[in-house]
Amino acid sequence: MGDKRKASIQNYFKPLKCHKNISASKELPTCAEQPEFVLEDVSGANVRTLQSDVSQNNLDIALFKTKKLTDSEKLKVLNDRWVPQSSFNFPYRTYGTQQRKFLFSWLNKYTWLSYSGIEDSAYCVHCMLFSKKEVGKSNAQHTGQLVEEGFSNWKKALEKFEKHAASQYHKDSCVSAANFKRVMDSEIKSIDKSLDKGKDLQAQNNVKRILPIIDTIILCGRQNIALRGHRDYGEFDINRRPAENEGNFRALLRARIEAGDQDLKKHFESCGKNATYISWNFQNQIIDACNQIITEKIATKVKEAKFFSILADETSDVSTIEQFSLCLRYVDSDASNNYQICEQFLKFMPLTSTTGRELAKTVIKGLEDSNIDVNNLRGQGYDGAAAMSGKFNGTQACIQEAHPTAIFVHCASHSLNLALSNASEVAPIRNCFGIVERVYNFFNTPKRQAVLQQCIASEINVETNRKKLLQLCPTRWVQRHDAVFVMKELLQPVEVALEEIKNWSDRDSSSGTLILLSSLRQGEFIISLLASDKLLGYTVNLSKKLQGSDLELSSAITHAETVLESLKSIRTNADEEFHSLFEEATHMANNFGCKISMPRTVGRQQNRNNTPADTPEVYYRRSIFIPWIESLISSLESRFMKHKDILKGFECLMPTADGSRGKEETSKLNYLQLCCFYKNDIIESGGNNESLLKAEFELWHNSFKTHTNTPRNVIDLLNLCDKDMFPNIHILLKILCTIPVTTSTAERSFSTLRRLKTYLRNTMGANRLSGLAALNIHREIEVTNTEVVSILKKSTRRLDFVL
């Protein structure tokens, strides 16, 4: 247990013993070592992973042998039936002195064969679904084993399978199964539709009638317009306007009809009351279809990129439901094969438990439901909450148990905010922020705000467009800096407004004014305000930069180090820097009619800062300015240290102008260690030989000797990297671009959540919420009405629009 507690994220790239063949080195544990069941694609079946026991699998072939199945259920059995993984341990059966078992190779040889884990027997899936019970020339022969009951005599398996494959009823069943799938996939028309051309024409007309309804729902989703109203149910009479609000959706449909949409008008004139297709239930089906289209397009992009990372965060909505926002980060390529980093919102998922292990299960389930391969997960980005970032039972730790290469990165924006929060615990700075907040709260009334605006307009020496103070946000330091800047800019009008309000007869206003005036005229407050404005000016741009979705880890650390160097330079020249600041504070205090002086000191002090100084300037420099900047530098260095440790493993890939890094033995060793860590990805590209890896590494660095400007951005390096010439370097650079930096994308989705699920829409379901959020967020992803119809037509409906 002691070694486990000492483990940290730095151990990701600790020295490993690399042999001549990378694949021979000690492998990290992977999820493949864990027992699992997989639905593999046999004759077109979809691939799924089932962590549950075989007895709990509801897609086992034996469960369908006695059921009367619908067409959709038959299609599900053909495509999604359970198939064991190649590593599945089949049970033995004893035949005399011999033991035999089912062989996985039979599933590949006989594509119609299906194994039942519940019965330990085999079935012919085609004959089970499409064969008659009585077969043969006179229909006197029963199908028996492989159809009505499972076959398990493995000693005579091949003989039985060959005999069954040669039977005529089996051949007929295979043809029926192939035609059935083509009909269900709309590749060919069914017999009744081929014979009835009038029905086909009617289906086309029905599609025209349903398209305006789909377009209206998509419009409401894109524009974040609430669909339902106070009376959005009952009969929809196009000839009579309702007396009550029936919702935006119905109002927009009326507007389309009045604008001349004849197809929609004809639909409501001829349809039955139970087939208007404007109910809340049909709205949800259309929204779910839109969400499915968007999710499938995002999943397709992720599969093309192969590697991806997850960004996740949770928050409570207006109905006190904990919503989990799941986002993806991957490297996309445009038409010109230029790579770019993309971060996409995937879905909202309601939570009933916020423990680390339950959150990890939620993440895995969300990815599997979206048909995204979890084995290609290469990064995790969360905030610093214990449930998410805990080393032992946190979400990141639980996911890393199954996927060791899914590196956890603490959100850089949260790290910066925590660094600023820790640094602002210097007592004078903390008190300054508290006074700024109290002044904002004091003027946050219409009457007092009017007085402040009059003072701002009449103040000659103040040139500003600001008309109102800003609130100090407890989490967003960009807004906190703006609040400090506005307070500094409007400090003189605020003082004049407080002097005017002081003479009011209102007891609360006048007494509060005296307290605030006394605080604003203190030298400690003025100097703390100016010092905060100066130092936060260096971090505000970094905070804005870290919120970008296309930022990669090396650039983020470079920007943070630039800020640190500037702050260290200020600390080195603290005397000169503070001198100009103190002169500005003295001028500001003179305008208020007060003087900056040192507080009284005594021989024995327990609470007051008893800093030795001869002048007020020296005192406040030592008691406020220097502690504030040193605390800020220390917090930034400690918070971004973990990010630097992660990047340290990839530094060997960064070229130098003279190509010298390619000759350094340390860089070569680091590169081989990096290849060992991502050995499963490297092996796939054929680069599992140490000599080949070293040669590729040297060629990569030598290629930059002819470059006039060496790229310092990883995404630019990836665009310059020839995939055929440097296949393994290309993979590692792609993984580096995939590693998350911040969770700003998940935070931005919460803004959409607050706009969507309001006080008047607090009963919205989870699927409807995710669908509307996807439509509103992903404006760049096209969703057409024909795509929605192609999904809706898979279900049986009163209004036939299956073409």
KOLDOTOR-886175 format. One record per residue (C-alpha): residue in one letter; z, y, x. Coordinates in steps of 0.05 Angstrom, whole numbers, plus 5000, padded with zeros to 4 digits. Layout:
AZYX;...
% end
This chain:
M500050005000;G501350465058;D494150415082;K491650565012;R495651205008;K492751445074;A485651335050;S481851975036;I474852215024;Q474152305099;N473951545106;Y467151525073;F463851645139;K468951355187;P465950985248;L463150305229;K460949755277;C453349725270;H449649115296;K442449025312;N441148865240;I444449345191;S444548815136;A449048385180;S454648905181;K460648855138;E458649035068;L462449505023;P464549184957;T459649314902;C459549224828;A455048614837;E461148224861;Q464548304794;P463047784739;E458548064686;F453147854637;V446348184637;L440748194586;E434748124631;D427648284611;V424847604595;S418247664557;G419348404546;A426748414530;N430849024548;V435948994604;R443249104585;T449848974619;L455448644580;Q462348664610;S465348274552;D466447524547;V460747074523;S464646894461;Q464947624441;N457447734450;N454147874383;L447047784411;D447747044428;I441746644401;A446146124367;L448946654319;F442146754286;K440046034272;T442946014201;K441846744181;K436247014139;L433747594182;T430048224164;D424048454204;S428248954245;E433348404260;K427847924282;L425148464328;K432148564356;V432847824370;L426047804406;N427448414449;D435048444457;R437647734454;W442747554507;V440147244571;P445047044627;Q444747364695;S441846964753;S448846894782;F451746614717;N455745974725;F452845474675;P457744924655;Y456444204676;R455543614628;T457042894650;Y451842344642;G454941704668;T456341844740;Q451842454743;Q453143174725;R447643624700;K447344354678;F442444864650;L438145184705;F436545924705;S429445784731;W427745464663;L428146154631;N422746404677;K418345794669;Y418845764593;T418946484567;W420346244496;L426745894518;S433446224502;Y440345984526;S446546014482;G452846164521;I457146004460;E454345294450;D451845144520;S445144954490;A437945184489;Y433445434433;C426145624424;V426746344399;H419646364371;C420345724330;M427245914305;L424546574276;F417546384253;S416945614245;K417645244180;K423144734170;E418244174156;V412344104203;G406943594220;K400743364182;S404343194117;N410143684127;A414743084133;Q417443214203;H423643634215;T423744124273;G430643884296;Q433044064366;L430944724398;V429845024328;E434944824276;E440144604327;G441144714401;F438644234455;S443644054509;N441343394540;W439843704608;K438143024637;K431743014595;A430743764591;L423943824625;E421043254585;K423543564520;F421144264538;E414144024557;K413543614493;H415844204451;A410944684485;A405144214469;S406744164395;Q402244524346;Y407844854306;H410545164370;K403745454388;D403145734318;S410046044323;C408346374390;V402146694359;S406246924299;A411447234345;A406147614385;N402747874322;F409448064292;K411348484353;R404548834353;V405349004279;M412449274289;D410149684349;S404349964306;E399149684354;I395649354296;K396149434221;S399448924178;I395148524129;D397348904067;K395849574100;S389149334124;L387249114054;D389949734020;K386450354048;G389250773993;K396250624015;D394350834086;L391651494060;Q397951594019;A402151484081;Q398252034117;N399452514060;N406852344060;V407252514134;K404253204120;R409553314066;I415353114111;L413253514173;P415454204147;I422453924134;I422753654206;D420254314234;T425554714196;I431154274222;I428554334294;L428155094285;C435455114261;G437554684320;R433855104372;Q436555764345;N443655494331;I443055654257;A447955294211;L444054854163;R448954724107;G451955214058;H457255254004;R452754923952;D447554533992;Y447153933946;G444253763879;E437253903851;F432554343892;D428754753841;I423155143875;N421855563812;R428955833806;R433156193858;P440455943862;A446156403843;E450456133901;N449256043975;E445955373985;G445255434061;N440255664112;F436355014112;R434555054038;A433355804043;L428355694099;L424755154059;R424155654001;A421356174049;R416055674073;I413955514002;E413556253984;A409356364048;G404155874022;D406155184049;Q402454753997;D404354084028;L411754244022;K410854523951;K407153903930;H412653473959;F418153783917;E413753793854;S412053053857;C417952713893;G423652373857;K430652663857;N432852103905;A426952213954;T427152963970;Y429152824043;I433453454049;S440353144041;W445653184096;N444452454111;F437052554125;Q438653174165;N443052754210;Q437552234218;I432652774241;I437753084287;D439352394316;A431852274327;C431252934364;N437252764407;Q434152084422;I427552404443;I431052894489;T435652364519;E429751894532;K425852444568;I431952604611;A433051864625;T425751794645;K426552364695;V432852044723;K429351374731;E423651704769;A428752044815;K432751394820;F439151704849;F443552144806;S450552424800;I454952564740;L458353224723;A463853174671;D469453574640;E473253564575;T475754094526;S478754134457;D474354404401;V476354814340;S478354184301;T482953964359;I478453394379;E477853274453;Q470553324471;F467853014536;S461653344564;L457352884606;C451853194650;L447052924702;R444653184769;Y438352914802;V432353114844;D426053244804;S418953364828;D413753814797;A406153734792;S405353954864;N410453434889;N415453974906;Y422553744898;Q427754144860;I434954004840;C436153934765;E442553904725;Q441953694652;F446953634596;L446852934567;K451752894508;F458553044479;M463152464467;P469752504428;L475952224464;T482051874437;S485251774505;T485052204568;T487451714619;G483251624681;R481150914665;E479151074593;L475151674617;A471651224667;K469850744611;T467251324570;V462751544628;I459950844639;K458750744564;G455251414558;L450551244615;E449050544589;D447850794518;S442751284548;N439250714584;I441050984654;D442350494710;V449550604733;N448050244799;N444250864822;L450251314814;R451351684880;G456252244863;Q461752474816;G463553204802;Y469953374765;D475453894765;G482153784799;A485853484739;A489852864757;A486452444704;M479652594734;S480952654810;G486952194820;K486351754882;F488951124849;N488251144773;G483651754765;T476751714735;Q473351784803;A477651224833;C476150744775;I468650864781;Q468750794857;E471950104849;A465249864821;H460650364855;P463350544924;T457551014942;A459051464882;I462452004924;F467452454888;V466753204900;H471853694874;C468254254837;A467154814887;S467955354834;H474655064814;S476555024888;L474855764897;N478855954835;L484855544859;A484355874927;L484456564897;S490056374850;N494356124907;A492856734950;S494557204893;E501656934892;V503457474942;A508757854901;P505658564902;I498758284884;R501557854829;N505358454800;C498958874805;F495058384763;G500658364712;I500559124705;V492959124696;E493758604641;R499259014606;V495059654609;Y489259274576;N493759004521;F496759694509;F489860014497;N487159424458;T488359784391;P483260234355;K487560854356;R489560814430;Q482460604449;A479761224416;V484361664458;L482161304522;Q474761404506;Q475862144493;C479362214561;I473661834596;A468462294564;S472262934581;E474062734653;I469363124698;N470962764764;V469462074735;E462261854731;T461961184696;N458660824639;R464960424625;K468260584559;K473360024556;L478159644601;L476858904613;Q481758334603;L484057914662;C481257214651;P486156684675;T480656224701;R474356614715;W475257034777;V468557384768;Q471257704705;R477957824740;H474558224795;D470758624742;A477458774708;V480359024774;F474159434789;V474059764720;M481559904725;K480560254792;E474560644765;L478160874702;L485160954731;Q485061714726;P482761734652;V487961194637;E493461624667;V491162234626;A490861814562;L497861544574;E500462264583;E497562444515;I500261824480;K507161954510;N508162534461;W506762114398;S512162024348;D510861274347;R516760954384;D513060344409;S507260754437;S511461284470;S516460804502;G510960344527;T507360944557;L513261134600;I513760434629;L506360394645;L506161104676;S511960924721;S508360294744;L501560624755;R504561184798;Q507960704847;G504860674916;E505459914916;F501059854854;I495760334879;I495159994947;S495159294916;L489659504867;L485259784923;A486559184968;S484858694912;D478459074896;K476359054970;L477858314983;L475358054916;G468858414929;Y467457894983;T468757294937;V465457524873;N458357394897;L460556714924;S463456554856;K456856744822;K452856344873;L456955724862;Q455255724788;G447855584803;S445254904781;D440354854839;L445554954895;E446454384944;L452754234984;S450554485052;S448555165024;A455155224986;I459155095049;T454755585088;H456156135037;A463555985038;E463756015114;T460156685112;V465556965067;L470956675112;E467856995174;S467757675139;L475057605117;K477057395187;S473558005216;I477458445168;R483958105190;T482258215263;N480958955250;A486459025199;D488959695228;E482260045220;E480559715154;F487159885122;H487160595149;S481160785106;L484160425047;F490860785055;E487361465057;E483861304992;A490461094961;T493861734985;H488262154953;M489061774888;A496561864889;N495762614900;N491462654837;F497162334799;G502162834828;C506062304866;K506962104938;I506461424972;S512961285008;M516760695036;P521960364991;R529260415012;T531659885060;V538659645074;G541859195125;R542258575082;Q536658395033;Q535257764993;N529557944945;R526258594968;N521058575024;N524758875082;T518758935130;P520359365192;A515859975196;D515960695218;T510960985169;P508660805098;E501860605124;V504760095172;Y509559845119;Y504359705066;R499559415116;R504758915138;S507658765069;I501358755025;F494658775061;I495758285117;P499557755075;W494257815021;I488357695068;E491757155109;S493656775046;L486556835021;I483556575086;S488455995089;S487055795017;L479555815025;E479755395089;S484154865058;R480354824993;F473554755024;M475754275079;K474253665036;H467253915022;K466054005097;D468553295109;I463353015061;L457753425092;K459853215162;G456852525151;F450052835136;E450053365192;C446152895237;L440152985191;M439953735201;P434853895256;T435354395312;A429754835338;D429254455404;G430053765374;S436053615419;R440153305364;G435352715362;K437352535434;E444852595424;E448351915423;T453752195377;S448552415326;K445051735330;L451651375319;N453251825259;Y446351675232;L447250925238;Q454050985205;L450851365148;C445550825142;C451150295140;F454550665083;Y448050695043;K445550035068;N443349785000;D438850394992;I436250355063;I434749605059;E430349714999;S425850165040;G425249655095;G429350025147;N434849525162;N433349465237;E437349885285;S431650015333;L427150245276;L432550705250;K433651025318;A426151115328;E425451445260;F431351895275;E428452135341;L421552245311;W424752655255;H428153135302;N422253175350;S417753375293;F421354045289;K419754255360;T413254545335;H416454915276;T417455655286;N422955695233;T427555105224;P429555025150;R436955085138;N436554885065;V436854145049;I431854184991;D426854525039;L428053965089;L426653455034;N420053805017;L418053785091;C420053055100;D414052575097;K416151995054;D411551505090;M413251745160;F420751815150;P422551355091;N429951285107;I431052015124;H427652185059;I432451735020;L438652035054;L436352755043;K435052584970;I442052304963;L444952924997;C441353374947;T444052934890;I451353004911;P454553504862;V457354174881;T460354464818;T461354274745;S458654944719;T453454584677;A458954224639;E462854874632;R456655214604;S455954664552;F462854864526;S460055554509;T454855204465;L460354774435;R464255394415;R458055694382;L456355054347;K463054794322;T466155404291;Y471655494240;L466555424183;R463354804215;N469554434239;T467953774203;M461553654241;G460852934265;A460052714337;N452652504332;R450653134295;L454353564346;S450953224405;G444153274373;L444654014355;A447554164424;A441753804458;L436654194416;N440054854432;I441154734506;H434654384525;R429654894502;E425054694559;I424353984533;E419153954478;V420753584414;T414853514366;N415053314293;T410352734306;E415352444356;V420852494304;V416452154252;S415051574300;I422551444302;L423851544228;K418351064207;K422050484239;S426750464179;T424750274108;R424350884062;R422551053990;L417151524014;D412351104056;F409651474117;V408450884164;L401350944189;
% end
